[in-house]
Amino acid sequence: MKTLIRAAATAAALATVTVACTSTAAEPPQKPRTSPLGAIRLVAYTSCDDLLSGLREHAARNVGAYGFDGGILPYAALAKDARVASEQADAPEHSTTNVHEAGVDEPDAVKTDGNRVITVQNGILRVIDTATRKVTASLKLTGKDQPGVSADLLVSGDRALVLMRGGDIMYKARDFVRPGETKYVLVDLSGQPKVLSTIKTQGSYVDARMVGSTVRLVTRSQPDITFPVINGEVPEAERLKRNQAAVRKAPAEAWLPKTEITDASGTVKKDSVKCERISHPADYTGTSLLTVHTIDLAQGLTAAGTDPISLAADGDIVYGTGSSLYVASNPRWWMPQPVEDTPQTNPEATATTPPSEGVAPAEEPTPTDPQPTQASEEPAPTPSELTSSELTSSELTSSELTSSGPSPTPTIPPEETEVHRFDISSPGAPAYVASGKVPGRLLNQYSLSEYDGHLRVATTLTSQDGENSSSAVYVLKADTLVKTGEVGGLGRGERIYSVRFIGPVGYCVTFKQVDPLYTLDLRDPAAPKVTGELKITGYSAYLHPGADGRLIGIGQEASEKGRTLGTQISLFDVSDPASPRRLSQLFQKDSGSTAEWDPHAFLYWPKTGLAVIPLFQQTESGALVLKIDDSGVSKLGMIKHPSNEAGIDRAMVIGDSIWTVSYDGVQVNDIATLAQQAWIPLR
């Protein structure tokens, strides 16, 4: 993006544009409740007694009548150019996982080093030789009672870490975690794959990042407290009182995250995080702990195990650079319906399930839903719709804590996001650096970006009526996470659909009926500003850097009223930050792509401008192959697998071929003609 950066440095161009908003309200806008910005100092507990006292009291103030987290849990969550790299000199040229930051690998269901394609599916790890195009080895990692367990991979040399997700119902890459056991399996790939060790951690897998051969793995756990069984009609205030009593009697062990490691011989070692390795911010709930585990794939597990550290905080989004790991906690979604009413995905399908036939799309699509043409915006519940489990006891009077007192009146807490930074530049456990918070909600990991000693954070702050929502970009000092500057007023009445930061320039897409693509000048951290705006129909849900001065957008076309119409791939000219424009658009009617919400599904090969995205539509589904050059986007063809029951999830370039992966198998096609060269079944 040299042209883009040079253009961004042109003061005359930057000074000619004023900030524009998409809509204004006749009435004074409703201001969402906020709290002052600032750093949150993390303090380590001095002893187990200190830990127990603090966690008991904070958790008692935040337990509800029905336990912890009475509402729906937050969803988690989402690259630089595909890298042309190889760890082995004799490996063919190949693409790698589409990641946010170059040099920071992210877990995915398929990995390649050019000589091998390694997949994990339905509890089975397979190794495919790219020369013979055959499965040369496999390893079953689950029992008969665990079909369809969702898993991802991180690979370094001849070591693979398989991350098998189970336990809590939480969003991960827009897919529900399926029932099963959360565990992490270290596998030796040097010959016939064999398990070196299995790691089971308390709580839910959040995400992981790998720099070099070192993996930092983040989990979230709740205190292991058994609440009293209450039969009959008991007022919620009395239930709450009894639960608080149970919390105040719980031992320190109830909070300490536990780890169980089984080595290759079957020897089991159980341990828990030491009290002095757990920290807490000045304000915390005590109902959730984040734990960061460290695993060096090159060395395997040492006597320190996973060398875990924990903090009394929540988190659902992980972002990493070569030297920093950020864990962010989005505010909880406040919804009246119970968790069990939320639809589950088909265990036999993947997150790439196409939109259902015959269902009209919503007027305002929601990028977090796995079916982009059906999504709809959930209205924020009124205070009367919230349950008492969504309250803190600090909002209750003493009379409301008696069995005869009235039910508590819920209030909606501030919508703000906490961010914690860890230094991972040295071997071993990460070192805590700072914490801070900003108003609003993150979309995904692409809402965060560290650059030149600062962290840029893009959030949407929603109003209760939805008409006065607004987005902003905050610039925080990386060493303290104290705010340096901000630019707001992005998309009044709308919310963020995609964000991309590239050096000193930022791009933000908001949407409700039309898509403003904002360009941001972030050279001065104290005075970030909007330099340009482009309004077009539809939206981009994922933004990817193209050639110099070009930006690629993957999303949905929409009518002028905001009704989604199908997948669109846009090429933007952003060489002049004051005047972004769309050079080309390719539109596929009545279709959707997982690349909209899962960047790992997007392949871009800068060497030739080749791009591949999964595509689902009523007439045909497969992998859409594109050519993206400086002037436009053109369709080269569609790759289809023999069975159309499962959609294509991933695409890779290896040598002169395109490899595509689905639940059914792996197919190899010629990169020039798209002619099929091989089919490798996986079931």
C-alpha positions in Angstrom: 0.0 0.0 0.0 2.9 2.4 -0.7 0.7 4.6 -2.9 -1.9 4.7 -0.2 0.5 5.8 2.5 2.1 8.4 0.3 -1.3 9.8 -0.5 -2.2 9.7 3.1 0.8 11.9 3.8 -0.4 14.6 1.4 -1.6 17.3 3.7 -3.4 19.3 1.0 -5.6 16.3 0.1 -6.4 15.5 3.7 -7.4 19.1 4.4 -10.0 19.4 1.7 -12.5 16.9 3.1 -14.8 17.4 6.0 -16.4 14.6 8.1 -19.9 13.6 6.9 -22.5 11.5 8.7 -25.2 9.4 7.0 -28.2 10.7 8.8 -29.4 13.2 11.3 -32.3 13.0 13.7 -35.0 15.6 14.1 -35.1 15.0 17.9 -32.0 15.4 20.1 -30.2 12.1 20.0 -30.5 9.7 22.9 -27.1 9.3 24.5 -26.2 5.8 25.5 -25.0 5.5 29.0 -21.3 5.6 29.3 -18.6 5.9 31.9 -15.3 7.8 31.9 -12.4 6.4 29.9 -9.2 5.5 31.5 -6.7 2.8 32.3 -7.6 -0.1 34.5 -4.7 -1.1 36.7 -4.3 -4.8 37.2 -3.2 -5.8 40.7 -1.8 -9.2 41.6 -3.2 -11.0 44.6 -0.7 -11.1 47.5 -1.9 -14.5 48.8 -4.7 -17.0 48.5 -6.5 -15.3 51.5 -6.4 -12.0 49.6 -7.7 -13.8 46.4 -10.5 -15.5 48.2 -11.7 -12.4 50.0 -11.8 -10.3 46.8 -13.3 -12.9 44.5 -16.0 -14.0 47.0 -17.2 -10.4 47.6 -17.1 -9.4 43.9 -18.8 -12.6 42.7 -21.5 -12.3 45.4 -22.3 -8.8 44.1 -22.7 -10.2 40.6 -24.4 -13.6 41.1 -28.0 -13.7 40.0 -31.1 -15.6 41.2 -30.2 -18.5 38.8 -26.4 -18.4 39.1 -23.8 -16.7 36.9 -24.4 -15.5 33.3 -28.2 -15.8 33.3 -28.4 -14.3 29.8 -26.8 -15.3 26.5 -23.0 -15.3 26.5 -21.1 -13.0 24.3 -20.1 -14.2 20.9 -16.6 -14.2 19.7 -15.3 -14.2 17.2 -12.4 -12.5 12.9 -5.4 -10.4 7.1 -2.6 -9.6 5.6 -1.9 -10.8 2.1 -1.6 -14.6 1.7 2.1 -15.2 2.4 4.3 -16.8 -0.2 6.5 -18.7 2.2 7.9 -22.1 3.0 9.7 -23.6 6.0 11.3 -26.1 3.7 13.5 -25.1 0.8 12.2 -27.9 -1.4 8.5 -27.1 -0.8 6.5 -25.7 -3.7 5.3 -22.1 -3.5 2.1 -22.0 -1.5 -0.4 -19.8 0.3 -1.0 -19.8 4.0 -3.9 -19.1 6.3 -5.3 -15.6 5.7 -4.4 -13.9 9.0 -4.8 -10.5 10.5 -1.1 -9.7 11.2 1.8 -11.1 9.1 3.9 -13.5 11.2 1.1 -14.2 13.7 -0.6 -17.5 12.8 -4.2 -18.2 13.7 -5.9 -21.6 14.2 -7.7 -23.1 11.3 -9.2 -26.4 10.2 -6.5 -26.9 7.4 -2.8 -26.0 7.2 -0.2 -26.6 4.6 3.6 -26.3 4.4 3.6 -26.9 0.6 4.6 -30.5 0.9 1.7 -31.6 3.2 -1.9 -30.6 3.7 -3.0 -31.2 7.2 -6.7 -31.3 8.1 -8.7 -32.1 11.2 -12.3 -33.0 10.7 -14.9 -34.9 12.7 -12.2 -35.8 15.3 -9.7 -37.2 12.7 -6.4 -35.6 11.8 -5.2 -36.4 8.3 -2.0 -35.8 6.4 -2.1 -35.5 2.6 1.0 -35.6 0.5 0.9 -32.8 -2.1 3.1 -34.7 -4.6 1.1 -38.0 -4.7 -2.2 -36.2 -3.7 -3.1 -39.1 -1.3 -3.8 -39.3 2.4 -0.6 -40.8 3.8 -1.5 -40.8 7.5 -4.4 -40.3 9.9 -5.0 -40.2 13.6 -8.4 -40.5 15.4 -8.5 -38.0 18.3 -12.0 -38.6 19.7 -14.1 -41.5 20.9 -17.3 -42.9 19.5 -19.4 -40.7 21.8 -17.9 -37.4 20.4 -18.9 -37.2 16.7 -18.7 -33.8 15.0 -16.4 -32.2 17.5 -15.2 -28.9 16.1 -11.4 -28.5 16.0 -8.7 -26.2 14.6 -5.0 -26.6 14.0 -1.7 -24.8 14.6 1.4 -26.3 13.0 5.1 -25.7 13.4 7.5 -28.0 11.6 6.6 -31.6 12.6 4.4 -30.6 15.5 0.7 -29.8 15.4 -1.5 -28.5 18.2 -5.2 -29.6 17.7 -7.6 -27.3 19.5 -10.8 -29.3 20.2 -13.7 -27.1 21.4 -16.5 -28.2 23.7 -18.2 -27.2 26.9 -20.1 -23.9 27.0 -22.4 -22.7 24.3 -20.4 -19.9 22.9 -19.8 -18.4 19.4 -16.6 -19.2 17.7 -16.1 -18.1 14.1 -19.9 -17.7 13.8 -20.5 -21.3 14.6 -21.9 -22.7 17.9 -19.5 -24.8 19.9 -20.8 -28.4 19.7 -21.1 -30.5 22.8 -18.0 -32.3 23.8 -14.8 -32.0 25.8 -12.5 -29.1 25.4 -9.0 -30.3 25.1 -5.7 -29.5 23.2 -3.7 -32.3 21.7 0.0 -32.0 20.8 0.8 -34.3 17.9 4.1 -35.5 16.4 3.8 -35.4 12.5 7.4 -36.7 11.8 6.2 -40.2 10.9 2.9 -41.8 11.6 1.1 -39.1 13.6 1.2 -39.9 17.4 -0.1 -38.0 20.4 2.7 -36.5 22.6 0.4 -35.0 25.2 -3.2 -34.0 25.8 -4.1 -30.9 27.7 -7.5 -30.3 29.4 -8.2 -26.9 30.8 -11.0 -25.7 32.9 -13.5 -23.5 31.0 -14.0 -22.6 27.4 -11.6 -22.1 24.6 -11.6 -18.5 23.4 -8.8 -18.3 20.8 -5.1 -18.8 20.2 -2.2 -17.1 18.4 1.2 -18.5 17.4 4.4 -16.5 16.8 7.3 -18.6 15.7 6.6 -22.0 17.4 5.1 -20.5 20.5 1.4 -20.7 21.0 -0.5 -18.4 23.4 -3.9 -20.1 24.2 -6.7 -18.1 25.9 -9.4 -19.8 27.9 -12.3 -18.5 30.0 -13.6 -20.1 33.1 -16.3 -19.5 35.8 -16.0 -20.4 39.5 -17.0 -24.0 40.2 -19.7 -23.3 42.8 -22.8 -25.5 43.4 -25.8 -23.3 44.1 -28.6 -24.5 46.3 -31.5 -26.4 44.7 -34.6 -24.5 45.3 -38.0 -26.2 44.7 -41.3 -24.5 44.6 -42.2 -20.9 44.1 -39.5 -18.9 45.8 -39.2 -15.1 45.1 -36.1 -14.3 43.0 -34.8 -12.0 45.7 -34.7 -15.0 48.1 -33.0 -17.1 45.5 -30.4 -14.4 45.0 -29.8 -14.1 48.7 -29.2 -17.9 49.0 -26.8 -17.9 46.0 -24.9 -15.0 47.5 -24.5 -17.0 50.7 -23.1 -20.0 48.6 -20.6 -17.7 46.9 -19.4 -16.3 50.2 -18.7 -19.8 51.5 -16.9 -21.1 48.4 -13.2 -22.0 48.9 -10.4 -20.4 46.8 -10.1 -23.7 44.8 -13.5 -22.9 43.3 -11.9 -20.0 41.3 -8.5 -21.4 40.6 -8.4 -22.5 36.9 -7.3 -26.2 36.7 -5.2 -28.0 34.1 -4.8 -31.7 33.5 -2.0 -32.9 31.3 -1.7 -36.5 30.1 1.7 -37.5 28.5 2.3 -40.1 25.8 2.7 -42.9 28.5 -0.7 -42.1 30.0 0.7 -40.4 33.1 -1.7 -37.7 34.3 -0.5 -34.5 36.0 -3.1 -32.2 37.6 -2.4 -28.6 38.6 -4.1 -25.3 39.1 -3.0 -21.7 38.6 -1.3 -20.4 41.7 -2.9 -17.6 43.6 0.0 -15.2 43.1 -0.3 -15.8 39.3 -3.8 -14.4 39.3 -4.4 -10.6 38.9 -7.4 -8.4 39.0 -8.4 -5.0 37.7 -9.7 -2.3 40.1 -13.3 -3.1 39.1 -14.2 -6.7 38.3 -17.1 -9.1 38.6 -15.4 -12.2 40.1 -17.6 -14.4 37.9 -15.1 -15.0 35.2 -11.3 -15.6 34.8 -9.2 -15.5 31.7 -6.2 -17.8 31.6 -3.3 -17.5 29.1 -1.4 -20.8 28.5 2.0 -20.9 26.7 3.0 -23.9 24.6 6.2 -24.1 22.5 5.5 -26.6 19.8 9.2 -27.0 19.1 10.0 -28.0 22.7 6.8 -29.6 23.7 5.6 -29.4 27.3 8.2 -28.8 29.9 8.1 -29.2 33.7 6.2 -25.9 33.8 3.3 -27.4 31.8 1.5 -24.6 30.0 2.9 -22.0 32.4 -0.5 -20.4 32.9 -1.3 -16.9 34.2 -4.9 -15.7 34.9 -6.8 -12.5 35.5 -10.2 -11.8 37.0 -11.8 -10.6 33.8 -13.9 -11.7 30.9 -12.9 -11.9 27.2 -14.2 -13.1 23.9 -11.9 -11.5 21.3 -8.2 -12.1 20.8 -5.8 -10.0 18.7 -2.1 -10.6 18.5 1.0 -9.0 17.0 4.6 -10.3 17.1 5.1 -8.8 20.6 1.7 -8.2 22.0 -1.4 -10.2 22.9 -4.7 -8.4 23.4 -7.8 -9.9 25.0 -10.9 -7.8 24.8 -14.2 -8.3 26.6 -17.3 -7.1 24.7 -20.3 -6.1 26.8 -22.9 -8.9 27.2 -25.8 -9.0 24.8 -28.9 -8.3 26.8 -31.6 -10.6 25.4 -34.8 -11.8 27.0 -34.8 -15.3 25.5 -33.0 -18.2 27.2 -30.0 -19.9 25.8 -31.8 -23.1 25.0 -34.1 -21.3 22.6 -31.2 -20.3 20.4 -31.0 -22.5 17.3 -28.0 -24.9 17.0 -26.1 -25.6 13.9 -26.4 -29.1 12.3 -23.6 -31.2 13.7 -23.1 -32.7 10.3 -22.7 -29.3 8.6 -20.1 -26.6 8.9 -20.4 -22.9 9.5 -20.7 -22.5 5.7 -24.3 -23.7 5.5 -26.0 -21.7 2.7 -29.0 -19.5 3.2 -32.3 -21.4 3.4 -34.4 -21.3 0.3 -37.5 -19.2 0.2 -36.6 -16.9 3.1 -36.7 -13.2 2.4 -33.7 -11.3 3.6 -34.1 -8.7 6.4 -34.2 -5.0 5.7 -31.0 -4.6 7.7 -28.7 -7.6 7.6 -26.6 -8.5 10.6 -23.0 -9.5 9.8 -22.7 -11.7 12.8 -25.3 -14.2 11.7 -24.1 -17.2 9.7 -26.9 -16.7 7.1 -26.2 -13.2 5.7 -29.4 -13.0 3.6 -31.7 -13.8 6.5 -30.2 -11.8 9.3 -32.1 -9.4 11.3 -31.4 -7.0 14.1 -32.5 -8.0 17.6 -34.0 -5.0 19.3 -32.5 -4.1 22.7 -34.7 -5.3 25.5 -36.4 -2.8 27.7 -35.5 -2.9 31.4 -38.7 -4.8 32.2 -37.6 -7.6 29.9 -34.4 -8.3 31.8 -34.1 -11.0 34.4 -32.7 -10.6 37.8 -29.8 -12.8 36.9 -28.6 -10.0 34.7 -28.2 -7.6 37.6 -25.5 -6.9 40.1 -26.4 -6.8 43.8 -25.0 -3.3 44.0 -28.2 -2.3 42.2 -30.4 -3.7 45.0 -31.4 -2.2 48.2 -31.2 -4.1 51.5 -35.0 -4.5 51.6 -34.9 -6.2 48.1 -32.6 -8.9 49.5 -35.2 -10.3 51.8 -37.7 -13.0 50.8 -40.6 -10.7 51.3 -39.1 -7.8 49.4 -40.1 -6.7 45.9 -38.4 -8.1 42.8 -35.4 -6.0 41.8 -35.8 -3.5 39.0 -33.2 -4.2 36.2 -31.0 -1.5 34.7 -28.9 -1.8 31.6 -25.2 -1.4 32.3 -22.9 0.9 30.2 -22.0 -0.5 26.8 -18.2 -0.6 27.0 -15.3 -2.8 26.0 -12.4 -3.7 28.2 -9.0 -4.4 26.6 -6.0 -6.1 28.3 -2.5 -6.2 26.8 0.2 -8.7 27.5 3.8 -8.6 26.4 4.7 -11.9 24.6 8.1 -10.8 23.2 10.0 -13.1 25.6 9.8 -16.9 26.0 7.7 -18.3 28.7 4.5 -16.8 30.3 3.4 -13.4 29.0 3.9 -10.3 31.1 0.9 -8.1 31.8 1.3 -4.5 30.5 -1.9 -2.6 30.9 -5.7 -2.5 30.6 -8.2 0.1 29.4 -11.7 0.5 28.2 -13.6 2.3 25.5 -17.3 2.9 25.0 -19.2 0.6 22.6 -18.8 -2.9 21.2 -16.2 -4.4 18.9 -17.2 -6.2 15.8 -14.2 -8.7 15.7 -10.4 -8.8 16.0 -10.1 -6.5 13.0 -11.6 -3.7 15.1 -8.2 -3.7 16.9 -4.8 -2.7 15.4 -1.5 -1.9 17.0 0.7 0.6 15.1 3.6 2.8 16.1 3.2 2.5 19.8 -0.6 2.9 19.8 -3.7 0.7 19.7 -6.6 1.7 17.4 -10.0 0.5 18.5 -13.2 0.8 16.4 -16.5 0.3 18.3 -20.2 1.0 17.8 -22.2 2.5 20.7 -25.9 1.6 20.3 -28.8 3.6 21.6 -31.9 1.8 22.9 -34.1 3.0 20.0 -31.4 2.0 17.5 -31.8 5.2 15.6 -29.0 7.1 17.3 -26.3 4.5 17.3 -22.9 5.8 16.3 -19.4 4.4 15.8 -16.0 5.8 16.6 -12.3 5.0 16.5 -10.2 5.5 19.7 -6.5 5.7 19.8 -4.8 4.4 23.0 -1.2 4.4 24.1 -0.1 0.8 23.9 2.0 1.0 27.1 -0.8 2.3 29.3 -4.0 1.9 27.1 -4.9 5.5 28.1 -6.8 7.3 25.4 -4.7 9.6 23.2 -7.4 10.7 20.7 -10.7 9.7 19.1 -12.8 10.4 16.0 -16.5 9.8 16.3 -19.8 10.4 14.5 -19.3 7.5 12.0 -22.6 6.2 10.6 -25.3 7.8 12.8 -28.1 5.3 13.2 -25.9 2.6 11.8 -23.2 0.2 13.1 -19.9 -1.1 12.0 -19.9 -4.0 9.4 -16.1 -4.1 8.7 -12.9 -2.4 9.7 -9.4 -2.5 8.4 -6.3 -0.6 9.6 -3.3 -0.5 7.2 -0.4 1.5 8.6 -1.4 5.1 9.4 -4.7 4.7 7.5 -8.0 3.2 8.6 -11.1 2.1 6.8 -14.5 1.6 8.4 -17.8 0.5 6.8 -21.1 1.2 8.5 -24.5 0.2 7.2 -28.2 0.4 7.5 -29.6 1.2 4.1 -26.5 2.4 2.3 -22.8 1.7 2.8 -20.5 4.6 3.8 -16.9 3.5 3.4 -14.9 6.0 5.6 -11.2 6.6 5.2 -9.4 7.7 8.3 -6.1 9.6 8.8 -4.5 8.2 11.9 -1.0 9.7 11.5 -1.5 12.0 14.5 -2.7 9.8 17.4 -4.0 12.8 19.3 -6.1 14.0 16.3 -7.4 11.2 14.1 -9.8 12.4 11.5 -12.1 11.2 8.7 -10.7 12.2 5.3 -13.1 10.7 2.9 -16.4 8.9 2.5 -18.0 6.8 -0.2 -21.7 6.0 -0.2 -22.9 2.9 -2.2 -25.7 0.4 -1.8 -24.9 -2.7 0.2 -21.9 -3.2 2.4 -18.5 -4.9 2.8 -18.3 -7.3 5.7 -14.6 -8.0 5.1 -11.9 -5.7 3.8 -8.6 -6.9 2.4 -5.6 -5.0 1.1 -5.0 -5.4 -2.6 -2.4 -3.9 -4.8 -1.0 -0.4 -4.0 -3.9 2.0 -3.6 -6.5 -0.7 -3.8 -8.9 -2.3 -1.2 -11.0 -5.4 -1.7 -14.4 -5.7 -0.1 -16.4 -8.9 0.3 -20.1 -8.4 1.4 -23.6 -8.1 0.2 -25.3 -5.9 -2.4 -28.6 -4.3 -1.1 -31.5 -2.3 -2.4 -31.8 1.4 -1.5 -34.0 0.3 1.5 -31.3 -2.0 2.8 -32.7 -5.3 1.6 -29.8 -7.7 0.8 -29.7 -9.1 -2.7 -26.6 -11.3 -2.9 -22.8 -11.5 -2.7 -20.8 -8.6 -4.0 -17.0 -8.3 -4.4 -15.8 -4.7 -4.7 -12.5 -3.2 -5.7 -12.0 0.3 -4.2 -9.4 2.9 -5.3 -8.2 4.4 -2.1 -5.0 6.0 -3.4 -6.6 9.4 -2.7 -7.9 9.2 0.9 -10.0 12.3 0.3 -11.9 10.6 -2.5 -12.3 6.8 -2.3 -14.2 5.3 -5.2 -15.3 1.9 -6.3 -13.6 0.8 -9.5 -15.4 -2.5 -10.0 -18.1 -4.7 -8.6 -18.9 -8.4 -9.2 -22.4 -9.3 -8.1 -23.8 -12.8 -7.6 -27.6 -12.6 -7.1 -29.2 -14.5 -4.2 -26.0 -15.8 -2.8 -23.9 -15.7 0.4 -20.2 -16.4 1.3 -18.6 -17.5 4.5 -15.8 -15.1 3.6 -18.1 -12.3 4.8 -17.7 -13.4 8.4 -14.8 -15.8 8.4 -11.6 -14.2 6.8 -9.9 -17.7 6.8 -12.3 -18.6 4.0 -10.8 -15.9 1.7 -7.8 -16.6 -0.5 -5.9 -13.8 -2.2 -2.8 -14.6 -4.2 -1.0 -11.3 -4.9 1.4 -12.7 -7.4 -1.3 -13.2 -10.0 -4.3 -11.4 -8.5 -6.1 -14.7 -8.0 -8.9 -14.7 -5.4 -11.2 -17.6 -4.2 -14.2 -17.4 -2.0 -16.8 -20.0 -1.0 -20.2 -19.2 -2.6 -23.7 -20.6 -1.8 -26.7 -20.0 -4.0 -29.8 -21.8 -5.0 -28.6 -22.8 -8.5 -25.0 -23.8 -7.7 -22.5 -23.7 -4.9 -18.8 -24.1 -4.8 -15.7 -21.9 -4.8 -15.9 -18.7 -6.9 -12.6 -18.1 -8.6 -11.8 -14.4 -9.4 -9.1 -12.3 -11.0 -8.5 -9.0 -9.2 -6.1 -6.6 -10.8 -5.6 -2.8 -10.5 -8.7 -2.0 -12.6 -11.3 -4.5 -11.8 -12.8 -7.8 -10.6 -13.6 -10.5 -13.1 -15.0 -14.1 -12.7 -12.8 -16.9 -13.9 -15.1 -19.8 -13.0 -16.5 -21.9 -10.3 -14.9 -25.0 -8.7 -17.4 -27.6 -7.5 -16.9 -30.8 -5.6 -18.5 -34.1 -6.7 -21.0 -33.9 -3.8 -22.9 -30.7 -3.3 -24.1 -31.8 0.2 -21.3 -29.9 1.9 -20.0 -26.5 0.9 -16.4 -25.7 0.2 -14.7 -24.2 3.3 -11.2 -23.3 2.3 -8.9 -22.8 -0.7 -5.1 -22.8 -1.0 -2.6 -22.3 -3.7 0.1 -25.0 -3.9 2.5 -24.8 -6.9 0.4 -24.6 -10.0 -2.8 -25.9 -8.4 -5.8 -24.6 -6.4 -6.7 -27.0 -3.5 -10.2 -26.7 -2.1 -11.5 -28.3 1.1 -15.0 -29.4 2.1 -16.5 -31.7 4.6 -16.6 -34.4 1.9 -13.0 -34.1 0.7 -10.2 -32.2 -0.9 -10.1 -31.4 -4.6 -7.1 -30.2 -6.8 -7.7 -28.0 -9.8 -5.3 -26.5 -12.3 -4.7 -22.9 -11.5 -4.7 -21.7 -15.1 -7.6 -23.8 -16.6 -9.5 -24.8 -13.4 -9.6 -28.4 -14.8 -9.9 -31.0 -12.1 -6.7 -32.9 -11.3 -7.5 -35.0 -8.3 -10.2 -35.8 -5.7 -9.3 -36.9 -2.2 -12.3 -38.2 -0.2 -12.3 -37.5 3.5 -15.3 -39.7 4.4 
